[in-house]
């Protein structure tokens, strides 16, 4: 049965050992990083090999926001500016900014689909707060709740138009964090009323997205002892109060916000209510430890997975028109690719 995990691989092609490992474990999906990327032909061959290793059309993820977080880069792919450059272009109306974001992620989705990638870890729905860590910064889609909701929906819909699944992140909100969760465990002390009125609202507004990713952050108003990824209380709140109904994955289990061995991290994440654990760095020892603690997808996760994967494909054919319209908006807005 399909295991409740998303794994990375080490390089630009699969080794014999990696093929055997993935065949035996049968993870739900895979994720690619810059170390896995060379040319379009190579990436397409790698995505095909990953799917062949599990004998099915497994989803393949990437973080292709543009700006700082972009795994596909020139000369083979467009060099996208930070999302906030587009979202805050002063010479465009708000309708035009949203149109530009929709087109941007439609084009990104088309680039991904061409090489066999069908899930993009975007839109980022975190609202940056003055004085917080700059891990969000210019990755943000705006500065206010309403901006992030409207622009986040444009990103979400643009990806779906290209046949690529969006992932809303980092639920229930990373913008108030005082630390980078790649390096340390952030704690947020804001009241539940404040969080519910600001940080959490974009996730409710886009709660029907097919996929979502948790934040490795302690929200003291909900659970002072465990970060969202590891907290049944927070996961229940995400589901029952915020209304996030899609397949829910953890952020990367190898991030330093988490403590304990990888088996413990895996068990706690699944026990908390996440549907999938995410592990990105391709380290075989870490993946082996995770695999020992893995479980098959739950029945509820299977249902959510089927609902999400049914949205893949069916990409639009008028990409040239989208590119031309985006170029015109980019020229007026000053955020050239």
N, C-alpha and C positions, 0 to 999 in steps of 0.2 A: 504494500500500500504506500501511497505517496507520503513522504515524511514532511513534517511541518517546518521546513527550513528553506532558506535561500542562501546559496553558497557562491563564493567567488572562486576563480582559478588563478594559478600563479603567473602565467605568461601569455604570449600571443597565440599559443596553440596548446592543445591538451596533451599531456603525457599519457603513456600507457597506464601508469598507476592511477592518474586522475580519472581516466575513463572507467577503470574498474571500480574505483571508490564511488563515483557518482552512480554507476549502474547498480551497485549493491545498496546504496543508501536511498536512491530515488528521491532527491529533494524536489520540493514543489517547483522551484525555479532557480535562476542564476543571476548574478550581477556582475557587470563589467566595470573596470576602472582604467585609468590611463595606461597602466602597465600592460593591459590587454589589447591596446589599440596601436595599429601601425597604418595599414592601408584599408580602403573599403573592401577590397577582395579578401584580405586577411581576416577582417572582422566578420564578414559574411561566412567565411569558412569556419571560424571559431563558433559562431552562433549555431551553425549547422551541426558541428561536432558535439557541442553541449547537448543539443536536442537528441542527437543520435545516441549519446551515452545513456539516456534514460528511456529511449524508445518512444518518445511522444513529443508533442508540440509544447514543450515546457516554456513558460514565460521567461523572458530575459530582460533584466532591468538595467538601467544606467541612471546616473545623475547628470542630466544635461540641462541645467538651468540657463547657462550662458554666464558671461562674466567670470568670476572666480571659480565657479563650480561648473566646469565643462570638461568632459572626458574626450569628446571629439573636437578637434581643433584644426585650424589651417595647417597645411595647404589643402587637405582633402575635404575639409568641411568648413562651413562659415565660421567666422570669428565673431560671436555674439557679444555685445556690450552687456554690462550689468543690467538686470531687470529694472532696477530703479531708474536708470537713465531713460528707459522707454516710459515707465509708469509716471514719471514726474516731468515729462517734456512740457515746458511752459508755453511753447508756441502751438500746442495742440489742445483741442477741447478734450474734456474727459471721455466723451464718446470716441474720439479719435485715438486716445491713448489705449482704451480698451480694445478697439479694433486692431491697433498695432500689436498689442500683446496676443490677441487671438491669432493674428496672422503669423507672428513670430513663432508661436508654439505649434502652429499648423505646419510651418516650414521645418522646424526642428523635428516634429513627428515624422515628416516625410523622409528626412535624412536618416532617422533611426530605422524606420521601416525598411528602407532600401537595403540595410545591412543585417536585417533579421532581429532587430531590437524592438520589442513591442510594449515595454513599460518604461515610463519616464518618472523619476522621483521628483515631481513638481505637480501642482503649484505649492510653493512655500507660503503658508498662511500666517506666519509669525509676524506680530506687530512690534517693531522696534521701539524701545523705551529709552529716553535720554539717560545716559549714565550706565546703561547695560553694556555687556561685552559686545564687541563688534563682530562676533561670529555670524550674526544676521546682517547687519549693516546694509550695504547696497544690494544684497540679495532680496531684500524686502520688496513687496509690490506696492507699498504705500506706508503712510504714517498714521492713518486713522482706520477705525474698524470698517467704515463704509467703503473706503478706497480698497482695502485688502479684499473685502468680500466681492466687490464688483470685478476687480481686476483678476482675482483668483478664479472666478468663474470663467472669465475670458480665456485664461491659460488652460483650465480644465477642458473647456469645450474645444479649444484649438487642437489640443492633443487628440481628443476623441475624433475630431473631424479627419485626422490623419490615420485613424485606426490604431492609435497607440493609447494605452491605458495611463491615466494620470494617477498620482499618489499624493494625497494631501498630507502635509507634514508641517511642523512636528507637533502632533496633537498631545496635549491641549494647548500648546503655545510655548515657544522658545524665546520670544522677543524680550522678555523681562529678565532673562538669565544674566547673572553677573560673572559667569565663567563659561569657557568652551567645554562642552561635555565630552569632546574628544580627549581632553586632558584632565578633567576634574569633575566632581559631582556638583552641579549647581543646585542652589536652594532658592526658592522664591517665597517670600514672606508676605506677599500681598494678601489682602482679605479675599474671601470667596466672593463677596459682592463685587469687588473691584475686578477680579478675574472674570467673573461671569458677564460683566458689562463690557469688557474689552477683549482680552486675550482669547477667551473661549468662543466668542461669537462667530468668527469666521468658520470654525469647524462645525458649528451647528448649521450655518447657512449652506455649507457644502457637504453636509453630513451624508448625503446619498452617493458620494464619490465611490467608485468601485474598490479603491484601495486607500489605506491610510497608514501612517508611520508614527509611532510613539516618540516621545521625548524622554531622554534620560535625565529628568529634572525632578527634584522633590518640591511638591507644592504643599507647603506646610498646612494650609487651610483644609486640604483634603486628606493627606497622609504625611505626618511629619517624619515617618520612619523609613519610607521606601520611595524611590523614584517612580514615575508614572509607569514605566515599562514593567516594573516588578511588583506593582501594587494592585491587588484585587479591588481595593476601594476605588482607586483612580480609574481602572479599566471599566468597572461597573458604571462610574459617573460618565465616562466617555460614551458608553453605549446607551445608558438609560436616560441620562439628563441631557447630554449634548446631542444625542441622536445619531452618532456616527455608526453607520450600518454596514460599511464595506469590510473587506478582508483586512484585518489589522496585523501589521508586522511591527516587530521591534525596530528601533534604530540598531546600529551595528553592535553586536555583543562584544567586540574587541575594544570598544572605547573605554577609556580609563575612568569614566564616571561609574562604571560597575566594578564590584569587588567579587572575589571568590573565583574558584576554578570554573572552567567553561561548562562542565556538566551541571554545576549548581546554577550558573547563570541561565542555562537553557531551561532547567526544570522550573525555576522561579518565574521565568518569563511566561512559559506555557501555563503554569499554575495560576498566574495572575489573570489570565484570560486572553492573552495575545494569541492570534491564530497561527502566526509564523515567527520563527526567530530568523534574524538576518545576521550573516557573518560575511565580511567583505574581503579580508586580506589574502585569502587563498592559502593560509598557513595550514599545512596538512595536520600537524599535531593538534592544533586548536580545533579543526573540523572533526577530527577523530573523537576528541573528547565530547564535542557537541553531539556527534552522532550516537554515542552511547546513551545519551539522555533523551534522544528524540522520540517522538511519538507520531503516529499517523495523524493526518488532519482529522479533527472532530467532525461529526455530522454537520454541525452548524457551519464550520469552516468550509467543508465541501460545498455546501449550498452557496455560501458567499463567493467561493472561488468560481464555481460554475457561472454565477451571475456576472462576475467581473470578466471572465475570459470570453464570454459570449459577445462582449463589446469590441473585441479585437478585430482588426482587419476592416475591409470596406473603405480603404483610404480614398479620398477625393482625387480626381484626375486633373483638376485645374490648378496645379501647383504653380505653373508659370504665371498665371494671373495673380495668384496670391503674392508671389515674389515681387511682381511689378507694383502692386498696390502697397506692399510693405515698404519697398524702396522709396516710393513717393512720400509716404508718411515719415520714414526715417530721414529723408532729406529735409523736410519741413521741421521735424522735431530735433534734428541735430544729433541723432544717435546711429550713425552709419554703421553697417556691418563691415 
